[in-house]
Amino acid sequence: MVKIKLNDDLYRYDVYQMFNLFYSFTEIEFTEDIYDFLVIIDNEKIVIKDADGSLEDYFNESINYKEQIKKTIFIYLSEKTKIELPWGTLVGIRPSKIALSLMDSGYSESEIIEYYKKHYFTREDKIKLCIEIAKAEKNIVNTSSEKISIYIGMPFCPSRCLYCSFTSSIGRDEKLVNMYIKALLHEIESIGQYINDKALCIDTIYFGGGTPTAVSDNQFEDVMSHIYKYFADNKNVSEFTVECGRPDSLNENKFLIMKKYGVTRISINPQTMNDESLKKVGRNHTSSDIIEKYNMARDLGFNNINMDLIAALPGEDVNMIEHTCNEIQKLSPDSITVHGLCVKRGSALYENILNNNNNERLPQSEINKMYERTVELSKNLKMKPYYMYRQKNMIGNMENVGYSLTGKEGIYNIQMIEEKQTIISVGANAVTKVVFLDENRIERFANVKDVKEYVNRIDEMINKKIELLNTLY
Ligand code: SF4
């Protein structure tokens, strides 16, 4: 545990964020009694002290007050812990948004680099990644309020992965699945009618989860036919993605259903091509199942396939990611998304780490090598980075990056991360974001997470969502 004594609660969250970067997976407590660190903030300066020393920094007008507080704590803790954090003080989940907005304001590349360094201490390679992504996104990011995207959520999976905090029903409770699908179809129909009445233009559709294909073929077809009728039949749809996810949920019939209802892009997600690791993280399939289902999809004519990977999975080392990258390169997908391992509260992995059962934490240098190998994979596959986001509690404090061949970018991913397009979401735990472009404002409405609650309160959620949408449309 790390105990901090802070004189001004107004800055508690900013101070916490910086300590959490260096002492992630350690409990951080603010106290009035015995402390490890003392942080004093007054009108002129910030002081941080502990048993080993102190640092004092005076506020200056060229930098915002909170930024200065973060920077001072960051400098002190970097020196003390000798941990190098490439993103600097940046804790937001959308670091490329800053580059895109600076680019729109006319900043040159070198000015953008200076800006990140001055305000956040971000390392140059990460800044360049942000700039590259901002360039890729620039012409794709939405500019019209009438253009929207649709998200549909299926909260079931064949089994639960070690690192997943997904709390809805897992497995096959047929009664619950049927009840859920009935409610989902009702929501799709109501929202579809609303979109039609308002003559909104659907840009992209994303069917995710959980695993949309975890249900039976008939159940899957029921949902897909509804999505097609109420959303995908809209002539302007430029992309319809189904996140198939797990190969153990796929068969030829499901692929044919996707073809029948106009799916343009799918994601088959190995995470790793090492069988030992697949077993360890709770996946009931092997790497050869991934290859078989991938080839099946190709044979059936899918020409835009994404594959998700996770760097630094428990028990994996550089040699293992080397094997994964070699196998993925042979398959040659159209895009890959490389995730850092995120330790989410509520996951079995989080519990393991908290209970100190996980003795396999990797040194940062090893994590960096794993990331570098995935960058090399993207280059070998002739892909470029096109979107990125970060999450809290990522091992090694890294980022998730999507790479793709030119023209095969996941457009929905870009719209979702850049938050310039309204996304209407249906299903349990699905979050609708209404974007007021003129006011640079976003309003959110989240459907309840619990599947039974979702079923019982479906009309209430539809009505509240429409109420929110009516404030814009
Ligand atoms: S496939 Fe995805 S949603 Fe399903 S249990 Fe694994 S991590 Fe969670």
Residues whose N, C-alpha, C, O or C-beta is under 5 A from the ligand:
A	BS01	SF4	C157 S159 R160 C161 C164 F166 G209 G210
